[in-house]
Amino acid sequence: MSKTTRLILLFAIVKLLIPYLFIHPMYELHRDEYLYLSESDHLAWGYIEAPPLLSLLGYISSLLGKSIAVVRFWSAFFGALNIYLIGRLVQKLGGGMYACLLTCLGFLLSGYLRMNILFQPNFLELFFWTLNSYLVVRLIQTDCKKYLYLLGISFAFSILSKYSAAFYILSSIVAFLLTPLRKWFASKQLYYALLICSLIIAPNIIWQINHNFPVATHMKLLTEQQLSYLSRSQFFADQLIMTLPSFFIWVAGFICLVATKAGRKYFALIIIYTGIFTFLVVFKGKSYYTMGIYPPLYAFGGYYLEKLTKRVTLSNKIKRLVMPSIVVLLAIPMIPVALPFNTPEKMAPVYKALQLDHTGLLNWEDTVVHPIPQDFADMLGWRQLTQKVTNVYTRLPDSVKSSTIIFTDNYGEASAVNFSRDKKVLPEAFSDDATFLFWLPESIFSKHVLLVNFKPRPTDDWVFGHFKSVQLMDSMTQPYAREEGVKIYYYSNADDSLKYAAENAIRQEKASFNIR
């Protein structure tokens, strides 16, 4: 094993260890992580929010105990694979140890720090998009048909990771048409590769068809509730902010691909980059949706900057020392935003001192500036919520416990309670939010309900209007959590018409997804 390969592996190991060394014990799993773990308890070929691959990894985690440490392994592991892959890409381009150092360091100390600590589809998207680009480069270099087949398989797993892979695939088709790669359209191997891709994703497509394309409904809601409020100017600014410590490396990679003879051989990557970027700007995608297109640019950037400073001169020696130093120095103030390594009480003043409240990094989905990033707020308070729900439930008279259900306003509350609860003490929590609707029995509502919500339901609510009394039992008191202030209500003594009203309401909700 060469020294360069050992260096790449060293960076990969560091990447693997980050979630275990730099997340304060106060932080729990993210609300979305709890949802994806809940989906792993109901394996299917699709879900409203995401394709099935992540839930499969969650299912493996459940076989291994489903501890937080096991859950965090997956994002860390695929992050390590990402570093190894771009390091290998540098080597395939002819880059040496300095190129690998610059590339791996730049990737490590950037926005990918946060992406690879959360059990969300983003880390799978990032890995498979990087793999796609690696395979495109190898196809150009070798003209070997095996890379077409591997690309077809990688495309399929990209789709099974996150549906935004469609942007990558469409952009790749354009790239093939506009570059010498077009010759593969005259080859049966390309169509075999597409057939392999189609066969792998076919069960998910069938699932989508059978359930009236939940992905379309999810995207519509996402657009109405989040994407429509996003600023395109902020989108462009975030591209710099997300990669700030090492942005000059991927910019050098972009220049290499556009302006050098050696780089233009791989111009297909620029077309893919431009296509994806255009799609996201037009459809107002979130800023971080672009993160999968930068890793190959980092590889070309490291290679190009090494080449530019190859001559042994004092000036080049200084440049080679300065560039990684810049990455490290710029990364230091960014690390508190990327990693929750300290309590929110200690981190909030740091954000204020760094004036990050003027950068958009502390803006939540409500567009309001908050003391800590939204992702960190979504990792707080879940154990407290579960404990409070448990305490309320256990205080109920034994005569009503068997006819009391737990119903939450959103998927984060339901999935977090189900993850942390003592199954011998607390019954399963239900919700009609997101994919939880698929698992909601039509005859679920009983005489009494513990409702987890910020506000009581309106008195004319189709379901909760049938209860004779409502009592506030407790509320969340974690000041930095997004669920701070959420309340636990006890609805009791439902009238005789509740069963019909509840079943009718649930049936109507499920009808849009053709759920039986």
C-alpha positions in Angstrom: 0.0 0.0 0.0 1.4 3.4 -1.0 1.9 6.3 1.3 -0.8 8.2 -0.6 -3.3 5.4 -0.1 -2.5 5.3 3.6 -3.1 9.0 3.8 -6.5 8.6 2.2 -7.4 5.8 4.6 -6.3 8.0 7.5 -8.8 10.7 6.4 -11.5 8.1 6.0 -10.9 6.8 9.6 -11.1 10.4 10.9 -14.4 10.9 9.1 -15.7 7.7 10.5 -14.9 8.8 14.1 -16.3 12.3 13.9 -19.9 11.5 15.0 -18.6 9.6 18.0 -16.1 12.3 19.1 -17.8 15.6 18.3 -21.5 15.2 19.2 -22.3 16.2 22.8 -24.3 13.6 24.8 -27.1 16.1 25.3 -28.0 15.8 21.6 -30.3 12.9 20.7 -31.3 11.7 17.2 -32.8 14.2 14.8 -36.6 14.2 14.3 -36.1 12.9 10.8 -33.8 10.2 12.0 -36.6 8.9 14.3 -39.0 8.9 11.3 -36.7 6.9 9.1 -36.1 4.4 12.0 -39.9 4.1 12.4 -40.1 3.3 8.7 -37.5 0.5 9.2 -40.1 -1.1 11.5 -42.5 -1.2 8.5 -40.3 -2.3 5.6 -41.9 -1.5 2.2 -40.7 -0.5 -1.3 -41.4 3.1 -0.6 -42.6 5.8 1.8 -44.1 9.3 1.4 -40.9 11.0 2.3 -38.2 8.8 0.8 -37.3 5.7 -1.2 -36.6 2.5 0.7 -32.8 2.2 0.9 -32.4 4.1 4.1 -35.1 2.2 5.9 -33.3 -1.0 5.0 -30.2 0.3 6.8 -32.4 1.2 9.7 -33.7 -2.3 9.8 -30.1 -3.6 10.0 -29.6 -1.2 12.9 -32.6 -2.7 14.7 -31.1 -6.1 14.4 -27.9 -4.7 16.0 -29.9 -3.1 18.8 -30.9 0.2 17.3 -28.8 2.2 19.7 -27.9 5.8 18.8 -24.3 4.7 18.3 -25.4 2.0 15.7 -27.7 4.4 13.9 -24.9 7.1 13.6 -22.5 4.5 12.1 -24.2 4.5 8.7 -23.7 8.2 7.9 -20.2 8.1 9.3 -19.4 5.0 7.3 -20.7 6.3 4.0 -18.8 9.6 4.7 -15.6 7.6 5.1 -16.4 5.8 1.8 -16.9 9.3 0.2 -13.4 10.4 1.2 -11.9 7.2 0.1 -13.7 7.5 -3.3 -12.6 11.0 -4.0 -9.0 10.2 -2.9 -9.0 7.3 -5.3 -10.4 9.6 -8.0 -7.4 11.9 -7.5 -5.1 8.9 -7.9 -6.8 7.9 -11.1 -6.3 11.4 -12.4 -2.6 11.1 -11.7 -2.5 13.2 -8.5 0.0 12.5 -5.8 0.1 12.8 -2.0 -0.3 16.6 -1.9 -3.3 16.5 -4.2 -4.9 13.8 -2.0 -4.1 15.8 1.1 -5.8 19.0 -0.3 -8.8 17.1 -1.6 -9.5 15.0 1.5 -8.8 17.9 3.9 -11.1 20.2 1.9 -13.9 17.6 1.9 -13.5 16.8 5.5 -13.5 20.4 6.8 -16.7 21.7 5.0 -20.4 21.4 5.1 -20.1 17.7 4.8 -19.2 17.6 8.5 -22.9 17.9 9.4 -24.3 15.9 6.5 -22.4 12.8 7.6 -23.6 12.9 11.2 -27.3 12.4 10.5 -29.2 9.3 9.6 -30.9 10.9 6.6 -31.1 10.2 2.8 -28.6 13.0 2.2 -25.6 10.9 3.0 -26.6 8.2 0.7 -27.4 10.7 -2.1 -23.9 12.3 -1.5 -22.2 8.9 -1.8 -24.0 7.6 -4.9 -23.7 10.9 -6.7 -19.9 10.8 -6.0 -19.8 7.2 -7.2 -21.7 8.2 -10.3 -19.1 10.9 -11.1 -16.3 8.5 -10.4 -17.7 6.0 -12.8 -18.2 8.6 -15.5 -14.5 9.5 -15.2 -13.4 5.9 -15.3 -15.7 5.3 -18.4 -14.0 8.2 -20.1 -10.5 7.0 -19.1 -10.9 3.3 -20.0 -13.7 3.2 -22.6 -14.6 0.0 -20.8 -18.2 -1.2 -20.9 -18.2 -2.5 -17.3 -18.3 1.0 -16.1 -21.6 1.5 -18.0 -23.1 -1.4 -16.1 -21.7 -0.2 -12.8 -23.1 3.3 -13.6 -26.6 1.7 -14.3 -26.4 0.0 -10.9 -25.2 3.2 -9.2 -28.0 5.2 -10.8 -30.5 2.7 -9.4 -29.2 3.0 -5.9 -29.2 6.8 -6.3 -32.9 6.7 -7.0 -33.5 4.3 -4.1 -31.7 6.7 -1.8 -33.4 10.0 -2.9 -35.6 10.9 -5.8 -33.5 14.0 -6.6 -31.3 11.5 -8.4 -33.5 12.2 -11.3 -31.7 15.5 -11.7 -28.4 13.7 -11.9 -29.6 11.2 -14.4 -31.3 13.7 -16.7 -28.2 15.9 -16.6 -26.0 12.8 -17.3 -28.1 12.0 -20.4 -27.5 15.6 -21.7 -23.8 15.2 -20.9 -23.6 12.0 -22.9 -25.3 13.6 -25.9 -23.1 16.7 -25.9 -19.7 14.9 -25.5 -17.9 12.0 -27.1 -19.7 9.8 -24.7 -22.6 9.9 -27.3 -21.0 7.0 -29.0 -22.4 4.7 -26.3 -25.9 5.4 -27.6 -25.0 3.2 -30.6 -24.0 0.4 -28.2 -26.3 -2.2 -26.8 -24.3 -2.0 -23.5 -25.8 1.4 -22.7 -29.4 -0.1 -23.0 -28.5 -3.1 -21.0 -27.2 -0.8 -18.3 -30.5 1.2 -18.4 -32.4 -2.1 -18.2 -30.5 -3.2 -15.1 -31.2 0.2 -13.5 -34.9 -0.1 -14.4 -35.2 -3.7 -13.0 -33.6 -2.6 -9.7 -36.0 0.4 -9.2 -39.1 -1.3 -10.6 -40.5 -2.4 -7.2 -40.3 1.2 -6.0 -42.0 2.5 -9.1 -44.7 0.0 -8.8 -45.2 1.0 -5.2 -45.5 4.6 -6.3 -48.1 3.8 -8.9 -50.1 1.7 -6.5 -50.2 4.5 -4.0 -51.0 7.4 -6.4 -47.4 8.7 -6.4 -46.9 9.9 -2.8 -43.6 11.5 -4.0 -45.7 14.1 -5.9 -47.8 14.8 -2.9 -44.7 15.1 -0.7 -43.1 17.5 -3.2 -46.2 19.6 -3.4 -46.3 20.0 0.4 -42.6 20.6 0.5 -42.9 23.4 -2.1 -45.9 25.0 -0.3 -44.5 24.8 3.2 -40.8 25.3 2.6 -39.4 25.7 -0.9 -41.6 28.6 -1.9 -40.1 30.7 0.9 -36.5 30.1 -0.2 -34.5 32.9 -1.7 -32.5 32.3 -4.9 -30.0 34.9 -3.8 -29.5 33.0 -0.5 -29.2 29.8 -2.5 -26.2 31.2 -4.4 -24.7 32.6 -1.3 -25.1 29.3 0.5 -23.0 27.6 -2.1 -20.0 29.6 -0.8 -21.0 29.4 2.8 -21.4 25.6 2.8 -17.9 25.1 1.3 -16.3 28.2 2.6 -13.2 26.7 4.3 -12.2 24.9 1.1 -14.2 26.6 -1.7 -11.1 27.5 -3.6 -10.3 23.8 -4.2 -13.5 23.0 -6.0 -13.3 26.3 -7.9 -9.9 25.2 -9.1 -11.5 21.9 -10.1 -14.1 23.8 -12.1 -11.4 25.8 -13.8 -9.4 22.7 -14.5 -12.4 21.0 -16.3 -13.3 24.1 -18.3 -9.9 25.8 -19.1 -7.3 23.0 -19.4 -6.7 20.5 -22.1 -6.4 17.6 -19.6 -9.5 18.7 -17.8 -11.8 19.2 -20.8 -11.5 15.5 -21.5 -14.0 15.2 -18.6 -16.2 18.1 -19.6 -19.2 15.8 -19.1 -18.9 16.5 -15.4 -19.3 20.3 -16.0 -22.5 19.6 -18.0 -23.8 17.4 -15.2 -22.9 20.1 -12.6 -24.6 22.8 -14.7 -27.7 20.7 -15.4 -28.3 19.9 -11.7 -27.6 23.5 -10.6 -30.0 24.8 -13.2 -32.7 22.3 -12.1 -32.4 23.4 -8.5 -32.4 27.1 -9.2 -35.5 26.8 -11.4 -37.4 24.6 -8.9 -36.1 26.5 -5.9 -34.4 23.6 -4.3 -32.8 23.9 -0.9 -29.2 25.0 -0.8 -27.7 21.7 0.4 -29.3 19.8 -2.5 -26.2 20.7 -4.5 -23.8 19.0 -2.1 -23.5 15.9 -4.2 -22.0 17.7 -7.2 -18.9 19.1 -5.4 -16.9 16.0 -4.4 -15.5 15.3 -8.0 -14.7 19.0 -8.3 -12.7 18.7 -5.1 -10.8 15.8 -6.7 -10.0 17.8 -9.8 -9.1 20.8 -7.8 -6.6 19.0 -5.6 -5.1 17.5 -8.7 -4.9 20.8 -10.5 -3.5 22.8 -7.6 -0.8 20.1 -7.1 0.1 20.4 -10.8 0.3 24.2 -10.7 2.7 24.0 -7.7 4.7 21.1 -8.9 8.0 22.9 -9.7 10.3 23.0 -6.7 10.5 26.7 -6.0 10.3 28.8 -2.8 7.1 30.3 -4.1 5.4 27.0 -4.7 6.6 25.6 -1.3 4.9 28.6 0.4 1.7 28.0 -1.7 1.6 24.4 -0.7 1.9 25.3 2.9 -0.6 28.1 2.8 -3.4 26.3 1.0 -4.1 23.6 3.6 -3.5 26.2 6.3 -6.3 28.3 4.9 -8.7 25.4 4.9 -7.9 24.7 8.6 -8.0 28.3 9.7 -11.3 29.0 7.9 -12.8 25.8 9.2 -12.3 26.6 12.9 -15.1 29.2 13.2 -17.4 27.0 11.0 -17.1 23.9 13.2 -19.6 25.1 15.8 -22.2 25.4 13.1 -21.4 22.0 11.6 -21.1 19.9 14.7 -23.0 20.1 18.0 -20.0 19.4 20.1 -21.2 21.5 23.1 -24.4 22.2 24.9 -26.8 24.8 23.2 -26.4 27.0 26.3 -22.7 27.3 25.5 -23.0 27.4 21.7 -25.7 30.0 21.4 -23.4 32.8 22.6 -20.7 31.7 20.2 -23.0 32.0 17.2 -23.9 35.5 18.4 -20.3 36.5 18.8 -19.5 35.2 15.3 -22.6 37.2 14.0 -23.9 34.1 12.3 -27.4 35.5 12.8 -26.7 37.6 9.8 -25.7 34.8 7.5 -28.9 32.7 7.3 -27.3 29.8 9.1 -29.6 30.3 12.1 -32.8 30.8 10.1 -35.3 28.0 10.5 -38.0 26.9 8.2 -40.2 29.7 9.7 -37.6 32.2 8.2 -37.0 33.5 11.8 -33.5 33.7 13.3 -33.1 31.4 16.3 -30.3 30.9 18.9 -29.1 27.6 17.4 -29.3 25.9 14.0 -32.6 24.1 13.3 -30.9 20.7 12.9 -29.5 21.0 16.4 -32.8 22.1 17.8 -34.3 19.0 16.2 -32.0 16.8 18.2 -33.2 18.1 21.6 -35.9 17.2 24.0 -37.2 13.9 22.8 -36.3 11.9 25.8 -38.0 14.5 28.0 -41.1 14.3 25.8 -41.2 10.5 26.1 -40.7 10.7 29.9 -43.5 13.3 30.3 -45.9 11.2 28.2 -45.0 8.2 30.2 -45.5 10.0 33.5 -48.9 11.3 32.4 -50.0 7.8 31.1 -48.9 6.0 34.3 -50.9 8.5 36.4 -54.1 7.6 34.7 -56.5 5.3 36.5 -56.0 1.6 35.6 -59.6 1.5 34.6 -59.0 3.9 31.6 -55.5 2.9 30.5 -56.7 0.1 28.3 -59.0 2.5 26.4 -56.5 5.3 26.1 -54.3 5.9 23.0 -51.4 8.3 22.4 -51.8 10.5 19.3 -49.2 13.1 18.2 -49.4 16.1 15.9 -46.3 15.2 13.9 -44.0 12.3 12.9 -41.1 13.5 15.0 -43.1 13.3 18.3 -44.6 9.9 17.4 -41.4 8.3 16.2 -39.3 9.6 19.1 -41.8 8.4 21.7 -41.9 5.0 20.0 -38.1 4.8 19.9 -37.5 5.6 23.5 -40.6 4.2 25.3 -40.6 1.2 27.6 -42.9 -1.1 25.7 -44.0 -2.7 28.9 -45.3 0.6 30.3 -46.3 2.8 27.4 -48.4 1.8 24.4 -47.4 2.7 20.8 -47.9 6.4 19.8 -49.8 7.1 16.6 -50.1 10.0 14.2 -51.6 10.8 10.8 -48.6 12.9 9.8 -46.3 11.7 6.9 -45.9 8.0 6.5 -47.4 7.4 9.9 -50.8 7.7 8.1 -50.0 4.4 6.3 -49.8 2.6 9.7 -52.8 4.2 11.3 -55.6 1.6 12.0 -59.0 3.0 11.0 -60.5 1.9 14.3 -57.7 3.4 16.5 -59.7 6.0 18.4 -61.1 4.9 21.8 -62.8 6.6 24.7 -59.7 8.5 25.8 -56.7 10.1 24.1 -53.4 11.6 25.1 -52.8 14.3 22.5 -49.3 15.7 22.0 -49.7 19.1 20.3 -48.9 22.7 20.8 -52.5 23.6 21.0 -55.8 21.8 21.8 -57.7 20.8 18.7 -60.6 23.1 17.8 -64.0 22.3 19.4 -65.5 21.5 16.0 -62.7 19.1 15.0 -64.0 16.0 13.2 -62.5 13.7 15.7 -61.5 15.6 18.9 -64.8 17.5 19.0 -66.4 14.2 20.2 -64.7 14.2 23.6 -66.6 15.6 26.5 -63.6 17.1 28.3 -60.0 18.0 27.7 -57.3 18.6 30.4 -53.8 20.0 30.0 -51.5 17.5 31.7 -47.9 18.7 31.1 -45.7 20.5 28.6 -42.1 20.5 27.2 -39.6 22.7 29.0 -36.4 22.3 26.8 -35.8 25.9 25.8 -33.6 25.2 22.7 -35.7 22.3 21.3 -38.1 22.9 18.4 -40.7 21.1 20.4 -40.3 23.5 23.4 -43.7 24.3 24.7 -45.5 21.3 23.1 -48.3 20.1 25.4 -49.8 16.9 26.5 -53.6 17.0 26.6 -55.9 14.3 28.0 -59.2 14.0 26.0 -61.7 11.8 27.9 -65.1 10.3 27.6 -65.8 10.3 23.9 -69.4 10.2 22.8 -70.8 7.2 20.9 -70.4 8.7 17.5 -66.6 9.0 17.8 -65.9 5.6 16.2 -67.8 6.5 13.0 -66.3 10.0 12.8 -62.8 8.8 13.4 -63.0 5.9 10.9 -64.5 8.2 8.3 -61.8 10.8 8.7 -59.0 8.3 8.6 -60.5 6.6 5.6 -60.6 9.9 3.7 -57.0 10.7 4.5 -55.8 7.3 3.3 -57.9 7.5 0.1 -55.5 9.9 -1.5 -52.7 7.3 -1.2 -54.9 4.4 -2.1 -54.2 2.8 1.3 -56.3 -0.2 2.2 
